[in-house]
Structure formats: structure tokens, C-alpha cells
Amino acid sequence: MNSNQVEGKLQDIGGKIQEGAGKLVGSKEQEAKGLKNQAEGKAQETLGDAQETIHDATK
């Protein structure tokens, strides 16, 4: 695992928590921010996956 994979996964998890907290308190703004963080985290994780694939292919 590389840093983009780890950071992306953490951001995704944090976004899920933020979305859940927003639902709990009835804040559409926090839910939206949580969803945004999840999307950004998944994108970063995908970038990390691609980097890992390239790294493995060049060995």
C-alpha cells in the first residue's frame, strides 16, 4: 500500500462518519460535505491503486 491508498481510505471513512453525523443531527450541509469527502477519498485511493499497478508492472 502506498500513501495515496492509505490517505484515500482514511478520507473515505471520515466522510462516512461525517455523513452519518449530519444525518443524526439533521444537517444536510454536513451530509453533503461527508459525501464530498467520500468521493475525494475514493478518487485518491484509485490514484494510489494505479500507482501501485504501475510500480508492480515495472519490477
PQR file of N, CA, C, O and H, with PARSE charges and radii, in Angstrom:
ATOM      1  N   MET A   1       0.854  -1.188   0.000 -0.4000 1.5000
ATOM      2  CA  MET A   1       0.000   0.000   0.000 -0.0000 2.0000
ATOM      3  C   MET A   1       0.892   1.240   0.000  0.5500 1.7000
ATOM      4  O   MET A   1       1.929   1.297   0.661 -0.5500 1.4000
ATOM      5  N   ASN A   2       0.441   2.226  -0.768 -0.4000 1.5000
ATOM      6  CA  ASN A   2       1.180   3.480  -0.776 -0.0000 2.0000
ATOM      7  C   ASN A   2       0.377   4.554  -0.031  0.5500 1.7000
ATOM      8  O   ASN A   2      -0.748   4.317   0.409 -0.5500 1.4000
ATOM      9  H   ASN A   2      -0.401   2.180  -1.305  0.4000 1.0000
ATOM     10  N   SER A   3       0.981   5.728   0.096 -0.4000 1.5000
ATOM     11  CA  SER A   3       0.352   6.773   0.906 -0.0000 2.0000
ATOM     12  C   SER A   3      -0.980   7.238   0.332  0.5500 1.7000
ATOM     13  O   SER A   3      -1.889   7.568   1.093 -0.5500 1.4000
ATOM     14  H   SER A   3       1.894   5.920  -0.261  0.4000 1.0000
ATOM     15  N   ASN A   4      -1.118   7.274  -0.996 -0.4000 1.5000
ATOM     16  CA  ASN A   4      -2.397   7.691  -1.574 -0.0000 2.0000
ATOM     17  C   ASN A   4      -3.506   6.703  -1.259  0.5500 1.7000
ATOM     18  O   ASN A   4      -4.648   7.103  -1.031 -0.5500 1.4000
ATOM     19  H   ASN A   4      -0.379   7.006  -1.614  0.4000 1.0000
ATOM     20  N   GLN A   5      -3.185   5.433  -1.244 -0.4000 1.5000
ATOM     21  CA  GLN A   5      -4.197   4.432  -0.900 -0.0000 2.0000
ATOM     22  C   GLN A   5      -4.639   4.596   0.552  0.5500 1.7000
ATOM     23  O   GLN A   5      -5.832   4.555   0.853 -0.5500 1.4000
ATOM     24  H   GLN A   5      -2.257   5.109  -1.429  0.4000 1.0000
ATOM     25  N   VAL A   6      -3.682   4.779   1.439 -0.4000 1.5000
ATOM     26  CA  VAL A   6      -3.996   4.915   2.868 -0.0000 2.0000
ATOM     27  C   VAL A   6      -4.768   6.200   3.134  0.5500 1.7000
ATOM     28  O   VAL A   6      -5.807   6.179   3.794 -0.5500 1.4000
ATOM     29  H   VAL A   6      -2.713   4.812   1.195  0.4000 1.0000
ATOM     30  N   GLU A   7      -4.260   7.323   2.618 -0.4000 1.5000
ATOM     31  CA  GLU A   7      -4.926   8.602   2.857 -0.0000 2.0000
ATOM     32  C   GLU A   7      -6.320   8.632   2.235  0.5500 1.7000
ATOM     33  O   GLU A   7      -7.253   9.186   2.817 -0.5500 1.4000
ATOM     34  H   GLU A   7      -3.416   7.340   2.082  0.4000 1.0000
ATOM     35  N   GLY A   8      -6.456   8.036   1.058 -0.4000 1.5000
ATOM     36  CA  GLY A   8      -7.766   7.978   0.410 -0.0000 2.0000
ATOM     37  C   GLY A   8      -8.763   7.174   1.224  0.5500 1.7000
ATOM     38  O   GLY A   8      -9.915   7.578   1.380 -0.5500 1.4000
ATOM     39  H   GLY A   8      -5.698   7.586   0.586  0.4000 1.0000
ATOM     40  N   LYS A   9      -8.324   6.042   1.738 -0.4000 1.5000
ATOM     41  CA  LYS A   9      -9.213   5.194   2.555 -0.0000 2.0000
ATOM     42  C   LYS A   9      -9.628   5.937   3.827  0.5500 1.7000
ATOM     43  O   LYS A   9     -10.790   5.888   4.230 -0.5500 1.4000
ATOM     44  H   LYS A   9      -7.388   5.714   1.611  0.4000 1.0000
ATOM     45  N   LEU A  10      -8.671   6.624   4.455 -0.4000 1.5000
ATOM     46  CA  LEU A  10      -8.992   7.376   5.675 -0.0000 2.0000
ATOM     47  C   LEU A  10      -9.974   8.506   5.387  0.5500 1.7000
ATOM     48  O   LEU A  10     -10.888   8.750   6.175 -0.5500 1.4000
ATOM     49  H   LEU A  10      -7.727   6.663   4.128  0.4000 1.0000
ATOM     50  N   GLN A  11      -9.790   9.195   4.268 -0.4000 1.5000
ATOM     51  CA  GLN A  11     -10.715  10.283   3.916 -0.0000 2.0000
ATOM     52  C   GLN A  11     -12.103   9.726   3.617  0.5500 1.7000
ATOM     53  O   GLN A  11     -13.109  10.334   3.981 -0.5500 1.4000
ATOM     54  H   GLN A  11      -9.048   8.997   3.628  0.4000 1.0000
ATOM     55  N   ASP A  12     -12.158   8.581   2.960 -0.4000 1.5000
ATOM     56  CA  ASP A  12     -13.444   7.933   2.675 -0.0000 2.0000
ATOM     57  C   ASP A  12     -14.159   7.576   3.976  0.5500 1.7000
ATOM     58  O   ASP A  12     -15.350   7.849   4.128 -0.5500 1.4000
ATOM     59  H   ASP A  12     -11.341   8.088   2.664  0.4000 1.0000
ATOM     60  N   ILE A  13     -13.439   6.973   4.902 -0.4000 1.5000
ATOM     61  CA  ILE A  13     -14.031   6.600   6.196 -0.0000 2.0000
ATOM     62  C   ILE A  13     -14.479   7.843   6.961  0.5500 1.7000
ATOM     63  O   ILE A  13     -15.566   7.868   7.537 -0.5500 1.4000
ATOM     64  H   ILE A  13     -12.472   6.751   4.778  0.4000 1.0000
ATOM     65  N   GLY A  14     -13.632   8.873   6.962 -0.4000 1.5000
ATOM     66  CA  GLY A  14     -14.001  10.122   7.632 -0.0000 2.0000
ATOM     67  C   GLY A  14     -15.251  10.734   7.026  0.5500 1.7000
ATOM     68  O   GLY A  14     -16.097  11.268   7.742 -0.5500 1.4000
ATOM     69  H   GLY A  14     -12.748   8.853   6.494  0.4000 1.0000
ATOM     70  N   GLY A  15     -15.368  10.657   5.709 -0.4000 1.5000
ATOM     71  CA  GLY A  15     -16.557  11.170   5.031 -0.0000 2.0000
ATOM     72  C   GLY A  15     -17.805  10.406   5.412  0.5500 1.7000
ATOM     73  O   GLY A  15     -18.877  10.993   5.554 -0.5500 1.4000
ATOM     74  H   GLY A  15     -14.681  10.223   5.126  0.4000 1.0000
ATOM     75  N   LYS A  16     -17.672   9.091   5.579 -0.4000 1.5000
ATOM     76  CA  LYS A  16     -18.827   8.283   6.001 -0.0000 2.0000
ATOM     77  C   LYS A  16     -19.269   8.676   7.404  0.5500 1.7000
ATOM     78  O   LYS A  16     -20.463   8.760   7.693 -0.5500 1.4000
ATOM     79  H   LYS A  16     -16.801   8.614   5.464  0.4000 1.0000
ATOM     80  N   ILE A  17     -18.298   8.914   8.263 -0.4000 1.5000
ATOM     81  CA  ILE A  17     -18.619   9.340   9.635 -0.0000 2.0000
ATOM     82  C   ILE A  17     -19.293  10.701   9.616  0.5500 1.7000
ATOM     83  O   ILE A  17     -20.281  10.925  10.315 -0.5500 1.4000
ATOM     84  H   ILE A  17     -17.329   8.846   8.028  0.4000 1.0000
ATOM     85  N   GLN A  18     -18.746  11.617   8.802 -0.4000 1.5000
ATOM     86  CA  GLN A  18     -19.308  12.966   8.712 -0.0000 2.0000
ATOM     87  C   GLN A  18     -20.724  12.926   8.142  0.5500 1.7000
ATOM     88  O   GLN A  18     -21.607  13.641   8.617 -0.5500 1.4000
ATOM     89  H   GLN A  18     -17.944  11.435   8.234  0.4000 1.0000
ATOM     90  N   GLU A  19     -20.941  12.099   7.132 -0.4000 1.5000
ATOM     91  CA  GLU A  19     -22.279  11.959   6.560 -0.0000 2.0000
ATOM     92  C   GLU A  19     -23.250  11.429   7.607  0.5500 1.7000
ATOM     93  O   GLU A  19     -24.363  11.938   7.743 -0.5500 1.4000
ATOM     94  H   GLU A  19     -20.224  11.518   6.746  0.4000 1.0000
ATOM     95  N   GLY A  20     -22.827  10.406   8.348 -0.4000 1.5000
ATOM     96  CA  GLY A  20     -23.678   9.833   9.389 -0.0000 2.0000
ATOM     97  C   GLY A  20     -23.997  10.834  10.484  0.5500 1.7000
ATOM     98  O   GLY A  20     -25.125  10.890  10.972 -0.5500 1.4000
ATOM     99  H   GLY A  20     -21.923   9.993   8.238  0.4000 1.0000
ATOM    100  N   ALA A  21     -23.004  11.625  10.870 -0.4000 1.5000
ATOM    101  CA  ALA A  21     -23.234  12.649  11.891 -0.0000 2.0000
ATOM    102  C   ALA A  21     -24.211  13.695  11.384  0.5500 1.7000
ATOM    103  O   ALA A  21     -25.070  14.167  12.129 -0.5500 1.4000
ATOM    104  H   ALA A  21     -22.087  11.580  10.473  0.4000 1.0000
ATOM    105  N   GLY A  22     -24.077  14.054  10.117 -0.4000 1.5000
ATOM    106  CA  GLY A  22     -25.000  15.016   9.529 -0.0000 2.0000
ATOM    107  C   GLY A  22     -26.429  14.502   9.534  0.5500 1.7000
ATOM    108  O   GLY A  22     -27.365  15.246   9.827 -0.5500 1.4000
ATOM    109  H   GLY A  22     -23.380  13.671   9.512  0.4000 1.0000
ATOM    110  N   LYS A  23     -26.593  13.224   9.208 -0.4000 1.5000
ATOM    111  CA  LYS A  23     -27.932  12.627   9.245 -0.0000 2.0000
ATOM    112  C   LYS A  23     -28.484  12.617  10.666  0.5500 1.7000
ATOM    113  O   LYS A  23     -29.663  12.883  10.895 -0.5500 1.4000
ATOM    114  H   LYS A  23     -25.833  12.619   8.970  0.4000 1.0000
ATOM    115  N   LEU A  24     -27.603  12.304  11.613 -0.4000 1.5000
ATOM    116  CA  LEU A  24     -28.016  12.209  13.011 -0.0000 2.0000
ATOM    117  C   LEU A  24     -28.548  13.539  13.535  0.5500 1.7000
ATOM    118  O   LEU A  24     -29.552  13.574  14.247 -0.5500 1.4000
ATOM    119  H   LEU A  24     -26.645  12.087  11.427  0.4000 1.0000
ATOM    120  N   VAL A  25     -27.874  14.632  13.182 -0.4000 1.5000
ATOM    121  CA  VAL A  25     -28.286  15.939  13.688 -0.0000 2.0000
ATOM    122  C   VAL A  25     -29.177  16.697  12.709  0.5500 1.7000
ATOM    123  O   VAL A  25     -29.619  17.810  12.993 -0.5500 1.4000
ATOM    124  H   VAL A  25     -27.058  14.603  12.604  0.4000 1.0000
ATOM    125  N   GLY A  26     -29.438  16.083  11.553 -0.4000 1.5000
ATOM    126  CA  GLY A  26     -30.325  16.716  10.584 -0.0000 2.0000
ATOM    127  C   GLY A  26     -29.675  17.837   9.792  0.5500 1.7000
ATOM    128  O   GLY A  26     -30.354  18.779   9.384 -0.5500 1.4000
ATOM    129  H   GLY A  26     -29.080  15.178  11.322  0.4000 1.0000
ATOM    130  N   SER A  27     -28.373  17.750   9.568 -0.4000 1.5000
ATOM    131  CA  SER A  27     -27.658  18.784   8.833 -0.0000 2.0000
ATOM    132  C   SER A  27     -27.349  18.300   7.418  0.5500 1.7000
ATOM    133  O   SER A  27     -26.458  17.477   7.210 -0.5500 1.4000
ATOM    134  H   SER A  27     -27.821  16.984   9.900  0.4000 1.0000
ATOM    135  N   LYS A  28     -28.096  18.822   6.457 -0.4000 1.5000
ATOM    136  CA  LYS A  28     -27.873  18.468   5.052 -0.0000 2.0000
ATOM    137  C   LYS A  28     -26.478  18.923   4.600  0.5500 1.7000
ATOM    138  O   LYS A  28     -25.849  18.274   3.764 -0.5500 1.4000
ATOM    139  H   LYS A  28     -28.820  19.491   6.626  0.4000 1.0000
ATOM    140  N   GLU A  29     -26.005  20.037   5.155 -0.4000 1.5000
ATOM    141  CA  GLU A  29     -24.678  20.555   4.799 -0.0000 2.0000
ATOM    142  C   GLU A  29     -23.580  19.560   5.192  0.5500 1.7000
ATOM    143  O   GLU A  29     -22.671  19.291   4.407 -0.5500 1.4000
ATOM    144  H   GLU A  29     -26.516  20.564   5.834  0.4000 1.0000
ATOM    145  N   GLN A  30     -23.669  19.020   6.407 -0.4000 1.5000
ATOM    146  CA  GLN A  30     -22.667  18.051   6.857 -0.0000 2.0000
ATOM    147  C   GLN A  30     -22.763  16.747   6.069  0.5500 1.7000
ATOM    148  O   GLN A  30     -21.746  16.116   5.779 -0.5500 1.4000
ATOM    149  H   GLN A  30     -24.407  19.239   7.045  0.4000 1.0000
ATOM    150  N   GLU A  31     -23.977  16.349   5.726 -0.4000 1.5000
ATOM    151  CA  GLU A  31     -24.143  15.151   4.897 -0.0000 2.0000
ATOM    152  C   GLU A  31     -23.455  15.348   3.545  0.5500 1.7000
ATOM    153  O   GLU A  31     -22.747  14.463   3.064 -0.5500 1.4000
ATOM    154  H   GLU A  31     -24.803  16.861   5.961  0.4000 1.0000
ATOM    155  N   ALA A  32     -23.671  16.518   2.941 -0.4000 1.5000
ATOM    156  CA  ALA A  32     -23.081  16.811   1.638 -0.0000 2.0000
ATOM    157  C   ALA A  32     -21.551  16.853   1.722  0.5500 1.7000
ATOM    158  O   ALA A  32     -20.861  16.336   0.843 -0.5500 1.4000
ATOM    159  H   ALA A  32     -24.246  17.237   3.332  0.4000 1.0000
ATOM    160  N   LYS A  33     -21.033  17.468   2.777 -0.4000 1.5000
ATOM    161  CA  LYS A  33     -19.580  17.504   2.951 -0.0000 2.0000
ATOM    162  C   LYS A  33     -19.021  16.095   3.129  0.5500 1.7000
ATOM    163  O   LYS A  33     -17.943  15.778   2.625 -0.5500 1.4000
ATOM    164  H   LYS A  33     -21.593  17.888   3.490  0.4000 1.0000
ATOM    165  N   GLY A  34     -19.747  15.270   3.837 -0.4000 1.5000
ATOM    166  CA  GLY A  34     -19.326  13.889   4.034 -0.0000 2.0000
ATOM    167  C   GLY A  34     -19.289  13.120   2.721  0.5500 1.7000
ATOM    168  O   GLY A  34     -18.354  12.362   2.462 -0.5500 1.4000
ATOM    169  H   GLY A  34     -20.622  15.528   4.247  0.4000 1.0000
ATOM    170  N   LEU A  35     -20.305  13.319   1.899 -0.4000 1.5000
ATOM    171  CA  LEU A  35     -20.339  12.661   0.588 -0.0000 2.0000
ATOM    172  C   LEU A  35     -19.194  13.155  -0.301  0.5500 1.7000
ATOM    173  O   LEU A  35     -18.589  12.377  -1.039 -0.5500 1.4000
ATOM    174  H   LEU A  35     -21.064  13.935   2.109  0.4000 1.0000
ATOM    175  N   LYS A  36     -18.908  14.447  -0.221 -0.4000 1.5000
ATOM    176  CA  LYS A  36     -17.802  15.025  -0.993 -0.0000 2.0000
ATOM    177  C   LYS A  36     -16.478  14.409  -0.551  0.5500 1.7000
ATOM    178  O   LYS A  36     -15.648  14.042  -1.384 -0.5500 1.4000
ATOM    179  H   LYS A  36     -19.399  15.079   0.378  0.4000 1.0000
ATOM    180  N   ASN A  37     -16.287  14.298   0.748 -0.4000 1.5000
ATOM    181  CA  ASN A  37     -15.054  13.698   1.267 -0.0000 2.0000
ATOM    182  C   ASN A  37     -14.923  12.237   0.851  0.5500 1.7000
ATOM    183  O   ASN A  37     -13.825  11.762   0.564 -0.5500 1.4000
ATOM    184  H   ASN A  37     -16.961  14.596   1.424  0.4000 1.0000
ATOM    185  N   GLN A  38     -16.044  11.530   0.822 -0.4000 1.5000
ATOM    186  CA  GLN A  38     -16.015  10.137   0.386 -0.0000 2.0000
ATOM    187  C   GLN A  38     -15.571  10.042  -1.073  0.5500 1.7000
ATOM    188  O   GLN A  38     -14.743   9.201  -1.423 -0.5500 1.4000
ATOM    189  H   GLN A  38     -16.936  11.916   1.056  0.4000 1.0000
ATOM    190  N   ALA A  39     -16.122  10.900  -1.914 -0.4000 1.5000
ATOM    191  CA  ALA A  39     -15.772  10.887  -3.340 -0.0000 2.0000
ATOM    192  C   ALA A  39     -14.299  11.228  -3.542  0.5500 1.7000
ATOM    193  O   ALA A  39     -13.611  10.591  -4.339 -0.5500 1.4000
ATOM    194  H   ALA A  39     -16.795  11.583  -1.631  0.4000 1.0000
ATOM    195  N   GLU A  40     -13.822  12.234  -2.818 -0.4000 1.5000
ATOM    196  CA  GLU A  40     -12.411  12.611  -2.932 -0.0000 2.0000
ATOM    197  C   GLU A  40     -11.511  11.486  -2.433  0.5500 1.7000
ATOM    198  O   GLU A  40     -10.473  11.202  -3.030 -0.5500 1.4000
ATOM    199  H   GLU A  40     -14.380  12.752  -2.170  0.4000 1.0000
ATOM    200  N   GLY A  41     -11.908  10.856  -1.348 -0.4000 1.5000
ATOM    201  CA  GLY A  41     -11.123   9.753  -0.801 -0.0000 2.0000
ATOM    202  C   GLY A  41     -11.050   8.573  -1.757  0.5500 1.7000
ATOM    203  O   GLY A  41      -9.991   7.972  -1.935 -0.5500 1.4000
ATOM    204  H   GLY A  41     -12.751  11.086  -0.862  0.4000 1.0000
ATOM    205  N   LYS A  42     -12.178   8.247  -2.369 -0.4000 1.5000
ATOM    206  CA  LYS A  42     -12.195   7.141  -3.328 -0.0000 2.0000
ATOM    207  C   LYS A  42     -11.340   7.462  -4.543  0.5500 1.7000
ATOM    208  O   LYS A  42     -10.657   6.585  -5.071 -0.5500 1.4000
ATOM    209  H   LYS A  42     -13.038   8.736  -2.224  0.4000 1.0000
ATOM    210  N   ALA A  43     -11.370   8.716  -4.991 -0.4000 1.5000
ATOM    211  CA  ALA A  43     -10.538   9.122  -6.130 -0.0000 2.0000
ATOM    212  C   ALA A  43      -9.054   9.010  -5.783  0.5500 1.7000
ATOM    213  O   ALA A  43      -8.260   8.531  -6.592 -0.5500 1.4000
ATOM    214  H   ALA A  43     -11.925   9.429  -4.562  0.4000 1.0000
ATOM    215  N   GLN A  44      -8.687   9.448  -4.593 -0.4000 1.5000
ATOM    216  CA  GLN A  44      -7.290   9.360  -4.171 -0.0000 2.0000
ATOM    217  C   GLN A  44      -6.866   7.906  -4.016  0.5500 1.7000
ATOM    218  O   GLN A  44      -5.742   7.543  -4.363 -0.5500 1.4000
ATOM    219  H   GLN A  44      -9.332   9.838  -3.936  0.4000 1.0000
ATOM    220  N   GLU A  45      -7.747   7.090  -3.506 -0.4000 1.5000
ATOM    221  CA  GLU A  45      -7.448   5.671  -3.352 -0.0000 2.0000
ATOM    222  C   GLU A  45      -7.257   5.008  -4.725  0.5500 1.7000
ATOM    223  O   GLU A  45      -6.380   4.161  -4.897 -0.5500 1.4000
ATOM    224  H   GLU A  45      -8.660   7.385  -3.224  0.4000 1.0000
ATOM    225  N   THR A  46      -8.083   5.402  -5.690 -0.4000 1.5000
ATOM    226  CA  THR A  46      -7.955   4.878  -7.047 -0.0000 2.0000
ATOM    227  C   THR A  46      -6.626   5.299  -7.669  0.5500 1.7000
ATOM    228  O   THR A  46      -5.982   4.510  -8.361 -0.5500 1.4000
ATOM    229  H   THR A  46      -8.795   6.090  -5.550  0.4000 1.0000
ATOM    230  N   LEU A  47      -6.220   6.535  -7.422 -0.4000 1.5000
ATOM    231  CA  LEU A  47      -4.913   7.002  -7.883 -0.0000 2.0000
ATOM    232  C   LEU A  47      -3.805   6.144  -7.281  0.5500 1.7000
ATOM    233  O   LEU A  47      -2.876   5.740  -7.979 -0.5500 1.4000
ATOM    234  H   LEU A  47      -6.743   7.175  -6.860  0.4000 1.0000
ATOM    235  N   GLY A  48      -3.906   5.872  -6.005 -0.4000 1.5000
ATOM    236  CA  GLY A  48      -2.929   5.016  -5.335 -0.0000 2.0000
ATOM    237  C   GLY A  48      -2.905   3.615  -5.910  0.5500 1.7000
ATOM    238  O   GLY A  48      -1.839   3.017  -6.055 -0.5500 1.4000
ATOM    239  H   GLY A  48      -4.662   6.200  -5.437  0.4000 1.0000
ATOM    240  N   ASP A  49      -4.085   3.083  -6.240 -0.4000 1.5000
ATOM    241  CA  ASP A  49      -4.157   1.761  -6.855 -0.0000 2.0000
ATOM    242  C   ASP A  49      -3.438   1.756  -8.203  0.5500 1.7000
ATOM    243  O   ASP A  49      -2.716   0.814  -8.527 -0.5500 1.4000
ATOM    244  H   ASP A  49      -4.951   3.569  -6.122  0.4000 1.0000
ATOM    245  N   ALA A  50      -3.646   2.821  -8.986 -0.4000 1.5000
ATOM    246  CA  ALA A  50      -2.989   2.921 -10.291 -0.0000 2.0000
ATOM    247  C   ALA A  50      -1.475   3.013 -10.124  0.5500 1.7000
ATOM    248  O   ALA A  50      -0.725   2.371 -10.860 -0.5500 1.4000
ATOM    249  H   ALA A  50      -4.233   3.587  -8.722  0.4000 1.0000
ATOM    250  N   GLN A  51      -1.032   3.803  -9.166 -0.4000 1.5000
ATOM    251  CA  GLN A  51       0.405   3.910  -8.904 -0.0000 2.0000
ATOM    252  C   GLN A  51       0.987   2.558  -8.525  0.5500 1.7000
ATOM    253  O   GLN A  51       2.075   2.194  -8.973 -0.5500 1.4000
ATOM    254  H   GLN A  51      -1.641   4.324  -8.569  0.4000 1.0000
ATOM    255  N   GLU A  52       0.270   1.829  -7.712 -0.4000 1.5000
ATOM    256  CA  GLU A  52       0.732   0.512  -7.264 -0.0000 2.0000
ATOM    257  C   GLU A  52       0.814  -0.454  -8.451  0.5500 1.7000
ATOM    258  O   GLU A  52       1.760  -1.235  -8.557 -0.5500 1.4000
ATOM    259  H   GLU A  52      -0.613   2.125  -7.349  0.4000 1.0000
ATOM    260  N   THR A  53      -0.171  -0.395  -9.331 -0.4000 1.5000
ATOM    261  CA  THR A  53      -0.185  -1.254 -10.513 -0.0000 2.0000
ATOM    262  C   THR A  53       1.009  -0.938 -11.417  0.5500 1.7000
ATOM    263  O   THR A  53       1.679  -1.843 -11.915 -0.5500 1.4000
ATOM    264  H   THR A  53      -0.939   0.240  -9.244  0.4000 1.0000
ATOM    265  N   ILE A  54       1.260   0.342 -11.619 -0.4000 1.5000
ATOM    266  CA  ILE A  54       2.393   0.756 -12.446 -0.0000 2.0000
ATOM    267  C   ILE A  54       3.704   0.309 -11.797  0.5500 1.7000
ATOM    268  O   ILE A  54       4.598  -0.207 -12.468 -0.5500 1.4000
ATOM    269  H   ILE A  54       0.715   1.077 -11.215  0.4000 1.0000
ATOM    270  N   HIS A  55       3.803   0.512 -10.505 -0.4000 1.5000
ATOM    271  CA  HIS A  55       5.010   0.105  -9.787 -0.0000 2.0000
ATOM    272  C   HIS A  55       5.255  -1.400  -9.912  0.5500 1.7000
ATOM    273  O   HIS A  55       6.379  -1.837 -10.158 -0.5500 1.4000
ATOM    274  H   HIS A  55       3.077   0.932  -9.960  0.4000 1.0000
ATOM    275  N   ASP A  56       4.196  -2.180  -9.741 -0.4000 1.5000
ATOM    276  CA  ASP A  56       4.319  -3.639  -9.852 -0.0000 2.0000
ATOM    277  C   ASP A  56       4.681  -4.059 -11.284  0.5500 1.7000
ATOM    278  O   ASP A  56       5.432  -5.014 -11.481 -0.5500 1.4000
ATOM    279  H   ASP A  56       3.283  -1.825  -9.541  0.4000 1.0000
ATOM    280  N   ALA A  57       4.150  -3.350 -12.268 -0.4000 1.5000
ATOM    281  CA  ALA A  57       4.400  -3.705 -13.677 -0.0000 2.0000
ATOM    282  C   ALA A  57       5.826  -3.387 -14.107  0.5500 1.7000
ATOM    283  O   ALA A  57       6.342  -3.989 -15.049 -0.5500 1.4000
ATOM    284  H   ALA A  57       3.540  -2.574 -12.108  0.4000 1.0000
ATOM    285  N   THR A  58       6.459  -2.454 -13.425 -0.4000 1.5000
ATOM    286  CA  THR A  58       7.823  -2.063 -13.814 -0.0000 2.0000
ATOM    287  C   THR A  58       8.900  -2.803 -13.046  0.5500 1.7000
ATOM    288  O   THR A  58      10.083  -2.494 -13.194 -0.5500 1.4000
ATOM    289  H   THR A  58       6.041  -1.966 -12.659  0.4000 1.0000
ATOM    290  N   LYS A  59       8.523  -3.759 -12.240 -0.4000 1.5000
ATOM    291  CA  LYS A  59       9.503  -4.537 -11.474 -0.0000 2.0000
ATOM    292  C   LYS A  59      10.187  -5.542 -12.352  0.5500 1.7000
ATOM    293  O   LYS A  59      11.046  -6.289 -11.882 -0.5500 1.4000
ATOM    294  H   LYS A  59       7.562  -4.009 -12.119  0.4000 1.0000
TER
END
